[in-house]
Every structure is written in C-alpha cells, then in structure tokens.
Amino acid sequence: MKTEGGGRSRWRAGSVAVLVLVASMVGCVSAPERYARQVRDQTYEAHLEQGVRAMVYPLGCGALLPWAEQHLWEEGFEGVSIDLSALEVRTGWRARGPSVEERYAVYGRAAGAQRCAWQFMRSERGGEAAREVRDVTMEMHLLDRISPQKAREVRLKAQAAAERAYDETRQMIEEEQAR
C-alpha cells in the first residue's frame, strides 16, 4: 500500500491551512491602529471639504456657472436652467431610488471683479421628509475639470493634514500604552 500520494495530499492541506492562518493574521489590525486610521480618514475628508468650500475661482460667475450647467446635464439631470442675472443654475427633480427624488441648485457668489465662489446644494425629498445639503463631492468633481492643479493642491493639503493626524494619534496611543 502506497502512502506517498496521501502524504503529499496531507502536506498540501496542511500548507494551505498554514497559509490561510498567516494571511488572516496579517490582515488583522489592532483596535488602536483602526482608530488611528479612522482619525486619518476623517481628517482627510474634513480638510478636503474645507478646501473645496474655501475655493474661489479666478473667473467671473458668468464664466463659471456654465461649467456647472454642463456638468449637471452630463450627470443626467433634465430641466437644467441657468440664470446669470441671479447667478444660479437649477435642475428639475429626478428619481434617486424608489422613493427619493433629488435636484440641484448652484449658487454663484462674486468674490471680486473676476473671482467667483459657488455652492452646489442638493435637495432631496421622499414622502414627508425633505432636506437640502451642500454637495462638496460634486464641487470637487468640477474643480477637477476646471482646475486640475488646484484640485491636486486641495488633495495634497488634506493628505498632509491626515498624515499628521495619524502620526499624532499613533504617538498618543503609544504613550498611553507605555504608562
């Protein structure tokens, strides 16, 4: 009776079990590390939003708002209208899921002779509930299109702040664990 094939089979099964165990241990992240990563990610998002909200474009609003109008058409909104005298772009309502509708209003604000800031406001309604929120993600998409260099700067500043927050959190955790 040969056991050579059976031995190889058991060796393979054992090797696979060891690999699975090692892979699962490598993938484990301690609670303090998860916390530090969470702080990093939240800091990045907060600084990215802050950078986008503070953005002032070196264009007059009359030149900037057509970018928003075009983008909203491309996003599939209908009834997109621009009112340059009011410095606004508006869309019609569209379904987002089975019970929610959304629309956008973009407001330009002159910030000097040839400078403009804007806000993308998303209105949502479903049943009795309605709310309006600033959509910084949509603003970031347009910043990428209009000024890729500025978008890169905003991301780099957010990344630097996030890495500082991560390092400070890890240091705080290590000091606490040393006590």
N, C-alpha and C positions, 0 to 999 in steps of 0.2 A: 504494500500500500504506500503510495507516494503522498507525502505531506508538503512537498515543496510548493506546489501551487497554492495550497491552503495557507501556508505560512506567508507567502507573498501577499495574499489577499488580506490576511490579518494585519500585516505590516502596513499595507496601503490604508486600511480602515483606521489603524492607529495614527498614522501620519496625518490623515485628513482630520481626525479628532483634535490632534495637537494644533494643526494649523487653524482650525476653527476657534479653539480656545485662545490662541495667541492673537488672532485677528480681533476677537471680541474684547480682549484685554487692552489692545492698542486703541480700540475705538472708545474705550471708557474715558470719560472726562470727569474729574473730581467736581464736587459741588462748588468749591471756591473758584475753580477755573471757569465753570459755566457762568458763575456770577460775573467774573471779570470780563468774559466775552459779551455777556448781556449788557454790561455797562458800556463797553466799547461800541456795540451796535447801536444802542440808544443814543449815545453821544454823537455818533456819526449822523444818524437820522436828524437829530436836533440841530446840529451845525449845518447840515445840508439845507434843511428847511430855512434856517436863519439866513444863510447866504442867498438863497433864492428869493426870499421875502424882501431882502435889502437891495436886490438888483435894480439898478437904474440904467436903462439902455441909452446909448448915445444917439438916439433917433427921436424925432418928434413923434407924438402919439399918432398923428395922421399917417406916418410911415410904418409904425409898429403894429397897429391894430389889424391891418390886412393880413399879416402873418398869422394872427390868431384866427381870423375868419377862415383862411385857407386850411389851417390845421384842423379846425372843427369840422369842415366839410370832409376832409380826409379821414377823420375819425368816425364818419358815418352819420353825423347829425344832419337833420333836414331843417329847413326854415331858418338857415343862418342869415342873420342880417347885421349890417354894420351901420352905426350912426356916428359919423365922425364929429358932428357938432356936439354930441353928448359924450363922445369918447367911449363908446360902448359897442360890444358885439354880443348878440344874443342868439340862442338856438331855440328850436321848438323842442317839445318833450319827446323822449323816446323811451321805449321799454328797456329795462335792465332786469332781466329775470321775469318770473311770472307775476310778481305783484308790486314791483317798484318801477317808477319812471324817474328819469333824470333830464336835466337841461343845464346849460351853462350860460353865465353872463360874465363877460370880460369887461373890466372897468380900467380904462387908462387914466393916469394922473400925470399931468405935465409937471416935470421937476426941473424946469429951466427952459431956455429957448429951444434947444434941440435935445431934450432929455425927457424920457418917459419911463414911468413905472407902471406896472399893471397888476391886477388881481384876477385870477380865474376862480370864480365862485360856482360851485356845483350845487344845484338844488335837487333834492330828492323828495319824492312823495310816494307813499304807499298806504292805502287805506286812510286812516285818520291822521297818520303821522306825516310830518314834513320837516325838513331841515335844510340848512344851507351851510356849506363848509368850503373853505378855501382849498383848492386843489393844487398843492405845490408840486405834485408829481407832473401834472400837465404843464405847469410853468417850466419845470426842468426840461421836459421834452422840447419845448420851444426854445429854451436857452441853448440846448444842444444844437438846434438847427440854425439859430440866428447868430450865435457867437460861441462856437465850439471851444475857443480858447478860454473865455470867461467861465463856461461850464466846467472845464477842466480845473481852473483855479478854485472854483467853489468846492469841487470834489476833493482836491488836494488839501485845502484848508480843513475840511470836515474830517478827512482821513488823519491828518496830523493831530487834530484835537482828540479823535477817537483813540489813537495810539497812546497819547499822553494819559488819557483817562484809564486805559487798560493797564499801562505801566504803573500808574499811581494806585490803582485798585489792587494789583498783584502785590505791590510793595506793602500796602496796608494789611493785606491778608497774611503775608509772610511775617510781618511784625507782630500781628495778633497771634499767630500760631507759635511764634518764638517765646511768647510770655508764659 
